[in-house]
Amino acid sequence: MLEIDVTLIVQIINFLLLLFLLNHLLYKPIRRIIRRRSDEFGSLSGSIEEFQKRLDEARMELEELKMNVKREGFKARENMKRQGMEKEKELLEQANLETEKILNEARERLRGDVSKIRKELEADIGRYSKDLAEKLLGRSI
């Protein structure tokens, strides 16, 4: 059977002293380190979430900025296209006016040349008709 003597009491005291020493020297510092790490991990996790939110906001701002730049570029391109078409229309109108002017001048010159040639032909018609009659009749008139 189990005998209770002084060694059992010494062993119990020894065990309790060992528990006390291990708790103060080993377990408390380890628990403190684990708690600190847990706190640091929690704060880092909060910081990561905050930085992730900032990153998402920055991405959204960047996307919005890109869309604004695209819209402005599209507007600028359309504006330039419109200005180009207006300039083209203006140049075509000028070219048409110049062409009409040149054609009118050419027509006037042609009319003047035709009337001049008619006058010359009308002046020489008597001579031509006399020459033609002489050739047809074969004698001088």
Summary of the structure (lengths in Angstrom):
residues: 141
radius of gyration: 58.0
end to end distance: 184.5
largest distance: 185.2
contacts: 267
relative contact order: 0.03
helix: 94%
strand: 0%
